[in-house]
């Protein structure tokens, strides 16, 4: 009986292991359904923007999860995270939020973090977008 296609984390033994809770890549077989979020900023529904990078990142991930849920996906369907912070010092808060969001995932997504000069408004310190995929049942 052929093996059922599945999403697979790619962590080759011939390269340095990931620095944190992510995979170097994710294999998505053909026939998958996809969700791509826009970049989400750390702002509440009533326009409150926390000063802390961790708090903003937590809001970013909560918004990404809400978008996935709207599509009937789970956060564990995430295959890639792209994130942007405005300063190197913000990496710690962002990574804590990402690691908390990924905690318990059987397959960790690929992840990229980039330091940028800023966003559309100076109070924003982090932006996160996710890509998710899942295979149809069967």
C-alpha positions as CSV (number, residue, x, y, z in Angstrom):
1,X,0.0,0.0,0.0
2,X,1.5,3.4,-1.0
3,X,2.4,5.8,1.8
4,X,-0.1,8.6,2.4
5,X,1.4,12.0,1.4
6,X,2.1,14.2,4.3
7,X,3.7,17.6,5.1
8,X,7.3,17.0,6.1
9,X,9.9,19.1,8.0
10,X,13.2,19.3,6.2
11,X,16.2,19.3,8.5
12,X,19.2,17.8,6.5
13,X,21.9,16.3,8.6
14,X,24.7,17.8,6.4
15,X,24.0,21.4,7.4
16,X,23.9,23.2,10.7
17,X,20.8,22.5,12.7
18,X,18.2,25.3,13.1
19,X,19.1,28.0,15.7
20,X,15.6,27.8,17.4
21,X,12.1,26.3,17.0
22,X,11.9,26.0,13.2
23,X,12.8,23.7,10.3
24,X,15.0,24.6,7.5
25,X,12.2,23.8,5.0
26,X,8.9,22.1,4.6
27,X,7.9,19.7,1.9
28,X,4.3,20.1,0.7
29,X,3.0,17.4,-1.6
30,X,0.8,18.2,-4.6
31,X,-2.9,18.7,-4.1
32,X,-2.5,20.7,-0.9
33,X,-4.8,23.6,0.0
34,X,-3.0,26.8,0.9
35,X,-3.5,29.9,3.0
36,X,-1.2,33.0,2.8
37,X,-1.7,35.7,5.3
38,X,-0.8,39.3,4.8
39,X,1.8,40.7,7.2
40,X,0.1,41.2,10.6
41,X,1.1,44.0,12.9
42,X,1.0,44.2,16.7
43,X,-2.3,46.1,17.1
44,X,-5.5,45.1,18.9
45,X,-9.0,45.3,17.3
46,X,-9.5,48.6,19.2
47,X,-6.3,50.1,17.8
48,X,-4.1,49.6,20.9
49,X,-0.4,49.1,20.0
50,X,1.7,47.8,22.9
51,X,5.2,49.2,23.3
52,X,6.8,45.8,24.0
53,X,8.0,43.7,21.0
54,X,6.9,40.5,22.7
55,X,3.4,41.8,23.2
56,X,3.2,43.1,19.6
57,X,4.5,39.7,18.3
58,X,1.9,37.8,20.4
59,X,-0.8,40.0,18.7
60,X,0.7,39.3,15.3
61,X,0.6,35.5,15.8
62,X,-2.9,35.8,17.3
63,X,-4.1,37.6,14.1
64,X,-2.4,35.0,11.9
65,X,-4.1,32.2,13.8
66,X,-7.5,34.0,13.5
67,X,-7.0,34.1,9.7
68,X,-6.1,30.4,9.6
69,X,-9.1,29.6,11.7
70,X,-11.3,31.6,9.4
71,X,-10.1,29.3,6.6
72,X,-10.7,26.2,8.6
73,X,-7.0,25.6,9.2
74,X,-5.0,25.1,12.4
75,X,-1.8,26.8,13.4
76,X,-0.1,23.4,13.1
77,X,-0.8,23.6,9.3
78,X,1.7,26.5,9.1
79,X,4.6,25.6,6.8
80,X,6.5,29.0,6.8
81,X,6.7,32.0,9.0
82,X,8.2,35.3,7.7
83,X,8.9,37.9,10.4
84,X,10.3,41.4,10.4
85,X,11.6,43.4,13.4
86,X,12.9,47.0,13.5
87,X,15.9,46.4,15.6
88,X,18.2,43.6,16.7
89,X,17.2,44.0,20.3
90,X,13.6,43.0,19.3
91,X,14.7,39.5,18.2
92,X,14.5,38.1,21.7
93,X,10.9,39.2,22.2
94,X,9.9,38.1,18.8
95,X,11.6,34.7,19.1
96,X,9.9,34.1,22.5
97,X,6.5,34.8,20.9
98,X,7.3,32.5,17.9
99,X,8.5,29.7,20.1
100,X,5.4,29.9,22.4
101,X,3.2,29.9,19.3
102,X,5.0,26.9,17.9
103,X,5.1,25.0,21.2
104,X,3.6,21.5,20.8
105,X,3.7,21.5,17.0
106,X,4.7,18.0,15.8
107,X,6.2,19.5,12.6
108,X,7.9,22.9,13.0
109,X,7.5,25.3,10.1
110,X,10.3,27.0,8.1
111,X,11.0,30.5,9.5
112,X,12.8,33.6,8.4
113,X,13.5,36.7,10.6
114,X,14.7,39.9,9.0
115,X,15.7,43.2,10.6
116,X,14.1,46.1,8.7
117,X,14.4,49.9,9.0
118,X,10.8,50.4,9.9
119,X,7.1,50.0,9.0
120,X,4.4,52.4,7.9
121,X,4.1,53.8,11.5
122,X,7.0,54.2,13.8
123,X,5.2,52.5,16.8
124,X,5.1,49.2,15.0
125,X,8.2,47.0,15.9
126,X,7.3,43.6,14.4
127,X,5.3,42.2,11.5
128,X,4.5,38.5,10.9
129,X,3.1,36.6,8.0
130,X,2.5,32.9,7.7
131,X,1.9,30.4,5.0
132,X,-0.1,27.3,5.7
133,X,-0.9,24.1,3.7
134,X,-2.8,21.0,4.3
135,X,-3.6,17.9,2.4
136,X,-7.2,17.0,1.7
137,X,-8.5,14.0,3.8
138,X,-8.2,10.7,2.3
